[in-house]
Amino acid sequence: MSERKRLLFLCTGNSARSQMAEGLLRREAGDRFDVFSAGTHPTRVRPETIAVMNEIGIDISGHRSKSIDEFKGLELDVVITVCDNAKEACPVFPGHTQRLHWPFEDPASVEGTLEQRKDAFRKVRDRIRGRIMVFLGEGPLSI
């Protein structure tokens, strides 16, 4: 039996996109991956992130924003940056870490009513889920 791969999702604030990606991959393939998320400048997990993940049965209310510094020295198999700022600031990790870049728009930048903001978070959540399914070989573009 093979070991689970260590995968880190990285963004700027570790408040929305990387948190959603962590929760989604853990649900879809937590038996195959040890999943983490972090930010280059961590803030807090946004309430909209927690709400839209709860809508699909994933509870991330216990998550906290973590700094990339917490993962220095840890050998990671895959690092996936989910925003351009994180891609530019991504440190070098020891070993043979595969680096991937999946840029997603920042739902936190959307202004408007609570429902309009949550819609932006839902759209990004669903795009991340689609990308994860392709990554796992289970999406519409898998062979």
Summary of the structure (lengths in Angstrom):
residues: 143
radius of gyration: 14.5
end to end distance: 24.2
largest distance: 49.5
contacts: 436
relative contact order: 0.20
helix: 39%
strand: 16%
